[in-house]
Amino acid sequence: KLDSMYYNLKRFGRTKNFNQSASVNYKLPIDKIPLLDWVNSTAEYSSRYLWSAGSYQQSDTLGNIVENAREYALTTKLDINKLYDKIPIFKNYTKKFKEKDSTGTVFQSRVFDGIMKMIMSLKSINLTYNVSERTAMSGIIDSPGLFGQNNVTNSPGWDFVFGSQDASVRKRAAANGWLVKNDFLNTPFLQTRNHNFQFRSSLEPINGFRIQLDAKRIVSENFQEIFRYNSAEDTYVSLTPTRGGNFSLSFLAIKTAFVDDDNSKNSSTFLRFVENREVIRSRLNSLNSSGEYGLNSQDVLIPAFISAYSGSNASTFSLKPFPKIPIPNWRVDFSGLSKIKSLSEIFSTITLTHSYQSTYSVGEFSNSLLYQDNLDFSNSLMNYPLASQQTENGLIPFYIINQVRIIERFAPLIGLNIRTKNNLNARVDYKKDRNIMLNLSNSQVNEMRNSDFTIDFGYTRDKLRLPFKYQGNTLILDNEIEFRLNFTIRNTKTIQRKIDDESVITNGNYNFQLRPNINYTVNDRMNLVIYYDRVVNKPTVSNSFPRYSTSFGARLRLSLNQ
């Protein structure tokens, strides 16, 4: 034992974990070019390398684990105001009209002013593209040396140490003798990749009127397989390769957002989805010579679903379940009403708000077991392959997708926020949202709709005179008293829609809430709250009971802090 201890002391012990990282940031010199000084762009690259020791007793049979990761990003900001200064008509407008020295010129025209403000409403654009990747490989024999690479065998290679994601590294490692020869190694070779694209922009057509645009696309992919030695064949083999991931992007479904059901709970949008299947199947069959698609095939249902609920033409709509181009969502704020003289005498702020958010997403998916080739990351997920395996139920898709979903929110559809000069605050919001899920295992659509109307009212007053007297004197509250009222009506409904069958409401609820309260600050240590809560829940379906609750009372809070 002493010999072993001295031996390890001379070698400075046994490496158990090795971790190193590197990063580079570079500001692209685009803004140094005079015509492009309105463009600012930064590129970033970072890599990480980890080596983890396996069991000391089984290092010869299980080996060690190496893992690397890399991330690269490009961030670009376009300052559109600087671009306007480079275009003569915009530059002259900004100079002459704003300085009001344009007498007798076209710049004095209100019509021209309105047109120019609309054209120049775009203020900035921000673009971000980020990719993060990771590779993990087990069964490595050698320990790390300088910068993580073994000094004798050059395992696992400088490219892998500094972030390379080449999937052939496992085959190179086997050819160079870097891997253990073990028929029972079951730790998989693993690769992951995440793509994140985001677009943001702001427009201001007039003072106080602001529009924010936001678009994004997120793609997450993973690949894994068991890569190990096969003693019977004296070679390394690939076992059970699989590829999967998830997907989401900003979407636009506003064309069908306000389509109501008829008296029988039938949806014209859902009926269009059912009809679109024939159109999509015909288009796919004309492109694919490997066989015939079933009417409820996944590759038929998804494009039919997306085209119907986005209000698009199924004859020209994309046939792939992973759209490439994200569509911007928006938020609109208008605070210009408080500038009107008659209103400014009463209100300090008046803000109108509207917001639209919509997302299309694909849940967890993986390749069909009938497909074992072309699974690595050399083929982009965006290049969705046509089916080539025919069964009695039709062509089997390359990826098996359990469900796709469209989520749409008006948050709010219309909102009003006001504040008066005598300390009265009020907020009124009307919100709508829907969550539409296509379940591909049974070709059904579940749709949950929700509408929400809220009023939030508050009023603060000092020196409040009470409407009664004590001993002939009018009572006046010395400290601040606050009145608040919250009123909410929420209606939720979930409908299950089946092809060739009637739609059924499976869940739903009508909710009413009334919550007034009075908050009075007695002194700096004592606070009195008088409240009343009324809540009503009426279910839409008959298997639940309505519920009513009422509570009221007073709370006295005493602070003992110094």
C-alpha positions in Angstrom: 0.0 0.0 0.0 2.9 2.4 0.8 4.5 1.6 -2.6 1.1 2.4 -4.3 0.8 5.6 -2.4 4.3 6.8 -3.2 3.8 5.8 -6.9 0.7 8.0 -7.1 2.2 10.9 -5.3 5.1 11.0 -7.8 2.4 11.0 -10.6 0.4 13.7 -8.8 -2.5 11.2 -8.4 -4.9 9.8 -10.9 -7.0 12.1 -13.0 -10.7 11.7 -12.4 -12.1 14.7 -14.0 -10.7 17.1 -16.6 -12.7 20.2 -17.7 -11.6 23.0 -20.0 -13.3 25.7 -21.9 -12.4 28.4 -24.5 -14.4 31.3 -25.9 -13.9 33.9 -28.6 -16.0 37.1 -29.1 -15.5 39.2 -32.2 -17.3 42.4 -33.2 -17.6 42.3 -37.0 -16.2 45.5 -38.5 -19.3 46.1 -40.6 -20.0 49.5 -38.9 -16.5 50.7 -39.9 -17.8 50.9 -43.5 -19.3 54.4 -43.9 -22.4 53.2 -45.8 -23.0 50.4 -43.2 -22.3 52.2 -39.9 -26.0 51.5 -39.0 -25.2 47.8 -38.6 -23.7 46.4 -35.5 -22.9 42.7 -35.4 -21.1 40.4 -32.9 -20.0 36.8 -33.4 -19.4 34.5 -30.4 -17.9 31.0 -30.2 -17.3 28.9 -27.2 -16.3 25.3 -26.7 -16.0 23.0 -23.7 -14.2 19.6 -23.2 -14.8 17.2 -20.4 -13.1 13.9 -19.5 -14.6 11.7 -16.8 -12.8 8.7 -15.4 -14.6 5.4 -15.3 -14.4 2.9 -12.5 -10.8 2.1 -11.5 -11.5 -1.6 -11.2 -13.3 -1.6 -14.6 -11.2 0.9 -16.6 -10.0 -1.7 -18.9 -13.5 -3.0 -19.7 -15.7 0.1 -19.5 -13.2 2.8 -20.3 -13.7 6.5 -19.6 -16.2 9.1 -21.0 -15.3 12.1 -23.1 -17.7 14.9 -23.9 -17.5 18.2 -25.8 -19.8 21.1 -26.5 -19.7 24.1 -28.6 -21.9 27.2 -29.1 -21.8 29.8 -31.7 -24.0 32.9 -32.0 -24.5 35.9 -34.2 -26.2 39.0 -32.9 -27.0 41.8 -35.2 -28.7 45.2 -34.5 -29.8 47.4 -37.3 -30.2 51.1 -36.2 -32.7 52.2 -38.9 -32.6 55.9 -37.8 -29.0 56.0 -38.9 -30.0 54.5 -42.2 -32.6 57.2 -42.8 -29.8 59.8 -42.4 -28.1 58.4 -45.4 -31.1 58.8 -47.7 -31.4 62.4 -48.9 -35.2 62.7 -48.8 -35.4 61.2 -45.3 -32.5 63.4 -44.1 -34.0 66.6 -45.6 -37.4 65.7 -44.0 -35.8 65.2 -40.6 -33.8 68.4 -40.8 -36.2 70.9 -42.4 -39.6 69.7 -41.2 -38.5 69.1 -37.6 -36.8 72.5 -37.5 -40.0 74.1 -38.9 -38.0 76.1 -41.6 -39.7 74.4 -44.5 -42.1 77.3 -45.4 -43.3 77.0 -49.0 -41.8 73.5 -49.5 -43.4 70.1 -49.8 -42.2 69.4 -46.3 -44.9 71.7 -45.0 -47.7 69.4 -46.2 -49.5 67.4 -43.5 -50.2 64.6 -46.0 -46.5 64.4 -46.8 -45.7 64.5 -43.1 -48.1 61.6 -42.4 -46.6 59.5 -45.3 -43.1 60.1 -44.1 -43.9 59.3 -40.5 -45.4 56.0 -41.6 -42.4 55.1 -43.8 -40.0 56.0 -41.1 -41.9 54.3 -38.3 -39.4 51.4 -38.3 -36.8 52.3 -35.6 -34.7 49.2 -35.1 -34.3 45.5 -35.9 -32.5 42.9 -33.7 -31.6 39.5 -35.0 -30.1 36.6 -32.9 -29.1 33.2 -34.2 -27.7 30.7 -31.7 -26.6 27.1 -32.1 -25.5 24.9 -29.3 -24.2 21.3 -29.8 -22.9 18.5 -27.7 -21.3 15.1 -28.3 -20.6 12.4 -25.7 -18.7 9.1 -26.2 -17.9 6.4 -23.8 -15.3 3.6 -23.8 -12.2 5.8 -24.2 -9.1 4.1 -22.9 -6.5 6.9 -22.6 -6.3 9.6 -20.0 -6.0 13.3 -20.8 -2.7 15.1 -21.3 -1.9 18.7 -22.3 -5.2 20.5 -23.2 -7.1 17.3 -22.7 -5.5 15.2 -25.5 -3.4 12.1 -24.7 0.2 12.9 -25.4 1.0 9.4 -26.7 -2.0 8.3 -28.8 -3.4 11.7 -29.6 -6.8 10.6 -28.3 -9.5 11.9 -28.8 -8.1 14.4 -31.4 -7.6 18.2 -31.4 -10.8 18.8 -33.4 -12.9 17.0 -30.7 -11.1 18.7 -27.8 -12.0 22.1 -29.3 -15.7 21.4 -30.1 -15.9 19.5 -33.3 -19.3 17.7 -33.7 -18.2 15.3 -36.5 -20.2 12.1 -35.8 -17.4 10.0 -37.5 -15.2 10.5 -34.4 -16.5 7.3 -32.9 -15.4 5.3 -36.0 -12.1 7.1 -36.0 -11.6 6.2 -32.3 -12.4 2.6 -33.1 -9.9 2.5 -36.0 -7.1 4.1 -33.9 -7.6 1.7 -31.0 -8.8 4.4 -28.6 -11.9 2.4 -27.5 -12.3 -0.6 -25.2 -13.2 -4.0 -26.7 -16.3 -4.9 -24.6 -19.4 -6.7 -25.9 -21.5 -5.4 -23.0 -20.7 -1.6 -23.1 -24.2 0.0 -23.1 -23.5 3.7 -22.6 -24.7 5.3 -25.8 -22.9 7.6 -28.2 -24.9 10.8 -27.9 -25.3 14.0 -29.9 -27.6 17.0 -29.3 -28.2 20.2 -31.2 -30.3 23.2 -30.5 -31.1 26.0 -33.0 -32.6 29.2 -31.7 -33.5 32.1 -34.1 -35.1 35.3 -32.8 -36.2 38.5 -34.5 -37.3 41.6 -32.8 -38.3 45.0 -34.1 -40.0 48.1 -33.0 -42.1 50.7 -35.0 -43.4 54.0 -33.9 -45.6 55.6 -36.7 -46.6 58.5 -34.4 -45.6 59.7 -31.0 -47.1 57.5 -28.3 -48.1 54.7 -30.8 -45.6 51.8 -30.5 -45.6 48.4 -32.2 -43.3 45.6 -31.2 -42.8 42.6 -33.4 -41.3 39.3 -32.2 -40.6 36.1 -34.2 -38.7 33.0 -33.1 -38.0 29.4 -34.1 -36.6 26.8 -31.7 -35.4 23.4 -33.0 -34.0 20.8 -30.6 -32.6 17.5 -32.0 -30.9 14.5 -30.5 -29.2 11.4 -31.9 -28.0 8.3 -30.0 -26.8 4.8 -30.7 -25.0 2.0 -28.9 -21.5 1.9 -30.5 -19.4 -1.0 -29.2 -17.1 -3.9 -30.0 -18.6 -7.2 -31.4 -16.2 -10.0 -30.6 -18.0 -12.4 -32.9 -17.3 -10.2 -35.9 -14.1 -8.6 -34.5 -15.3 -5.2 -35.3 -17.2 -2.2 -33.9 -20.9 -2.1 -34.7 -23.8 0.4 -34.5 -26.9 -0.8 -32.6 -30.4 0.8 -32.3 -29.6 4.3 -33.7 -32.4 6.8 -33.0 -33.1 10.4 -33.7 -35.7 12.7 -32.3 -36.4 16.1 -30.8 -39.0 18.8 -30.6 -39.9 22.0 -32.5 -41.7 25.3 -32.1 -42.0 28.6 -33.9 -44.1 31.7 -33.9 -47.2 31.3 -36.0 -50.2 33.1 -37.3 -53.7 31.7 -36.9 -55.7 34.9 -36.5 -57.8 34.2 -39.6 -59.7 31.5 -37.7 -59.5 33.0 -34.3 -63.0 34.4 -34.3 -64.8 31.6 -36.1 -67.5 30.4 -33.7 -69.2 26.9 -33.6 -72.7 26.5 -34.8 -75.6 25.3 -32.6 -74.5 21.7 -32.9 -71.0 22.6 -31.7 -69.6 22.0 -35.3 -66.6 24.1 -36.3 -66.2 25.2 -39.9 -62.4 25.3 -39.4 -62.4 21.6 -38.3 -64.6 20.7 -41.3 -62.0 22.4 -43.5 -59.3 20.4 -41.9 -61.2 17.2 -42.7 -61.7 18.3 -46.3 -58.0 19.3 -46.7 -56.9 15.7 -46.2 -58.0 14.8 -49.7 -56.1 17.7 -51.2 -52.9 17.0 -49.2 -53.0 13.3 -49.9 -53.4 13.8 -53.6 -50.4 16.2 -53.7 -48.2 13.8 -51.7 -49.1 10.8 -53.8 -48.2 12.7 -56.9 -44.7 13.4 -55.4 -44.0 10.0 -53.9 -43.6 6.9 -56.1 -43.0 4.6 -53.1 -46.6 3.9 -52.5 -50.0 5.4 -51.4 -50.7 7.5 -48.3 -53.6 6.7 -46.1 -56.2 9.4 -45.6 -55.3 9.6 -41.9 -51.6 9.3 -42.4 -49.5 11.5 -40.2 -47.9 13.2 -43.3 -51.4 14.0 -44.5 -53.0 15.1 -41.3 -50.4 17.6 -40.2 -50.3 19.8 -43.3 -54.1 19.6 -43.5 -54.4 20.7 -39.9 -51.9 23.6 -40.2 -53.4 24.9 -43.4 -57.0 24.8 -42.0 -56.3 26.5 -38.7 -54.1 29.2 -40.3 -56.7 29.9 -42.9 -54.3 28.9 -45.8 -55.0 27.2 -49.1 -54.3 23.5 -48.8 -53.4 23.3 -52.6 -50.3 25.5 -52.1 -49.5 25.0 -48.5 -46.2 23.4 -47.4 -46.3 19.6 -47.1 -43.8 19.4 -44.3 -44.6 19.3 -40.5 -41.7 21.7 -39.7 -42.3 25.1 -41.2 -39.1 27.0 -41.9 -40.2 30.7 -41.6 -41.4 32.0 -38.3 -44.2 34.7 -38.5 -43.9 37.7 -36.3 -46.3 38.2 -33.4 -47.0 41.7 -32.1 -47.8 44.0 -29.2 -49.4 47.4 -29.7 -49.4 50.2 -27.1 -51.0 53.6 -27.7 -50.7 56.4 -25.1 -51.6 59.4 -27.3 -55.1 60.0 -26.0 -53.7 61.6 -22.8 -52.2 64.3 -25.1 -55.7 65.5 -26.1 -56.4 68.7 -24.2 -59.9 67.9 -23.1 -58.7 64.5 -21.7 -55.4 65.7 -20.3 -57.3 67.9 -17.8 -58.8 64.8 -16.3 -56.4 61.9 -17.0 -52.6 61.8 -16.4 -52.3 58.6 -18.5 -54.5 56.7 -20.9 -53.0 53.6 -22.5 -54.6 51.2 -25.0 -53.0 47.8 -25.4 -53.4 44.9 -27.8 -51.2 41.8 -28.0 -51.2 38.7 -30.2 -49.1 35.6 -29.5 -49.3 32.4 -31.4 -47.0 29.3 -31.4 -47.0 26.1 -33.5 -45.2 23.3 -31.8 -44.4 19.6 -32.4 -44.1 17.5 -29.3 -41.5 14.8 -28.7 -40.8 12.9 -31.9 -38.5 10.1 -33.0 -37.7 8.2 -36.1 -39.7 5.1 -37.1 -37.9 1.8 -36.4 -38.4 1.0 -40.1 -35.8 3.6 -40.9 -32.2 3.1 -39.8 -30.3 5.1 -42.4 -29.8 8.9 -42.7 -30.4 9.5 -39.0 -27.3 11.5 -38.2 -27.1 15.3 -38.1 -25.7 15.6 -41.6 -29.4 15.8 -42.7 -31.2 18.8 -41.5 -34.6 18.4 -39.8 -36.0 21.0 -42.1 -35.4 18.7 -45.1 -38.2 16.3 -44.0 -37.8 13.2 -46.1 -40.7 11.5 -48.0 -41.9 8.2 -46.7 -40.5 5.1 -48.4 -41.7 2.2 -46.2 -45.1 0.8 -47.3 -47.4 -1.2 -45.0 -51.1 -2.3 -45.3 -52.1 1.0 -43.6 -50.2 3.1 -46.1 -46.8 4.7 -46.2 -45.1 5.0 -42.8 -43.6 8.5 -42.1 -39.9 8.9 -41.4 -40.5 10.5 -38.0 -43.2 9.4 -35.7 -45.0 12.4 -34.2 -47.5 12.0 -31.4 -49.1 15.4 -31.4 -48.8 18.9 -32.9 -50.3 22.0 -31.2 -51.3 25.5 -32.0 -51.5 27.9 -29.1 -53.0 31.4 -29.7 -53.4 34.2 -27.2 -54.8 37.7 -27.3 -53.2 39.0 -24.1 -55.2 41.2 -24.2 -57.4 41.5 -27.2 -58.1 45.0 -26.0 -56.8 46.6 -22.8 -57.4 50.0 -21.3 -55.3 51.4 -18.4 -56.1 54.8 -17.1 -55.0 57.0 -14.2 -56.7 60.2 -13.3 -55.2 63.3 -11.6 -57.2 62.6 -8.4 -55.5 59.2 -7.9 -58.0 56.9 -9.5 -56.6 53.9 -11.3 -58.5 51.5 -13.5 -57.6 48.7 -15.8 -59.9 46.8 -18.2 -58.8 43.8 -20.1 -60.5 41.4 -22.4 -58.4 38.3 -23.2 -59.0 35.4 -25.5 -56.9 32.3 -26.1 -57.2 28.8 -27.6 -55.2 25.7 -27.4 -55.7 23.3 -30.3 -54.0 19.9 -30.3 -54.0 17.3 -33.0 -53.6 13.9 -31.6 -52.1 11.7 -34.4 -52.7 8.4 -32.7 -56.5 8.7 -33.1 -56.8 11.6 -35.6 -58.7 13.7 -33.1 -58.6 17.4 -32.4 -58.9 18.7 -28.8 -59.7 22.4 -28.7 -59.7 24.5 -25.5 -61.1 28.0 -25.7 -61.0 30.6 -23.0 -62.3 34.2 -22.7 -61.5 36.4 -19.8 -62.9 39.8 -18.9 -61.3 41.7 -16.0 -61.9 45.1 -14.3 -59.4 46.2 -11.7 -60.3 49.5 -10.0 -58.4 51.4 -7.4 -58.8 54.7 -5.6 -56.6 56.3 -3.0 -57.6 59.2 -0.8 -56.1 61.2 2.0 -58.2 63.1 4.6 -61.4 61.2 3.8 -64.5 62.7 5.3 -66.9 60.0 6.6 -70.7 60.4 5.9 -71.6 60.5 9.5 -70.7 62.6 12.6 -69.6 61.8 16.2 -70.6 64.2 19.0 -71.6 66.7 16.3 -68.2 66.6 14.6 -67.5 65.2 11.0 -65.1 62.3 11.2 -62.0 62.7 9.0 -59.5 59.9 8.4 -56.1 61.3 8.8 -54.1 58.7 6.9 -54.3 57.2 3.5 -57.2 54.9 2.6 -57.4 52.8 -0.5 -60.5 51.3 -2.2 -60.0 48.4 -4.6 -62.4 46.3 -6.7 -61.5 43.3 -8.8 -64.1 41.9 -11.1 -63.5 38.9 -13.4 -65.7 36.8 -15.7 -63.9 33.8 -17.2 -65.4 31.2 -19.6 -63.5 28.1 -20.5 -64.6 25.3 -22.8 -62.8 22.1 -24.1 -64.2 20.4 -27.2 -63.2 17.0 -28.6 -63.7 16.9 -32.3 -63.7 13.6 -34.2 -63.6 12.9 -37.9 -67.0 11.5 -39.1 -68.5 11.9 -35.6 -70.1 14.7 -33.6 -68.1 17.1 -31.5 -68.4 16.7 -27.7 -67.8 19.2 -24.9 -65.6 17.3 -22.4 -64.8 20.1 -20.0 -65.7 23.7 -19.3 -66.5 26.2 -16.7 -68.1 29.6 -16.1 -66.3 31.5 -13.4 -67.4 34.8 -11.7 -65.3 36.6 -9.2 -66.0 39.8 -7.3 -63.5 41.1 -4.8 -63.9 44.6 -3.3 -61.8 45.6 -0.3 -60.8 48.6 1.7 -57.2 49.1 3.0 -56.7 51.7 5.7 -53.3 52.6 7.1 -54.1 53.4 10.8 -50.5 54.4 11.5 -47.0 53.3 10.6 -47.4 50.1 12.6 -51.1 49.2 12.0 -53.0 48.3 8.9 -56.7 47.5 8.6 -58.2 45.6 5.6 -62.0 45.0 5.1 -62.7 42.5 2.3 -65.5 40.7 0.5 -65.0 37.7 -1.9 -67.7 36.2 -4.0 -66.7 33.3 -6.4 -69.1 31.4 -8.6 -68.2 28.3 -10.7 -70.7 26.8 -13.1 -69.5 23.8 -15.0 -70.5 23.3 -18.6 -70.6 19.5 -18.4 -73.3 17.7 -16.4 -71.0 15.4 -14.4 -69.8 18.3 -12.2 -71.7 20.5 -9.7 -71.8 24.3 -9.5 -69.9 25.8 -6.6 -70.5 29.1 -4.8 -68.4 30.6 -2.1 -68.6 33.8 -0.2 -66.2 35.2 2.4 -66.0 38.5 4.1 -64.3 40.0 7.1 -61.6 42.2 8.4 -57.8 41.8 9.0 -55.8 43.9 11.4 -52.0 43.7 10.8 -49.6 44.9 13.5 -46.0 45.4 12.8 -43.5 45.0 15.7 -40.5 46.1 13.7 -38.6 49.1 15.0 
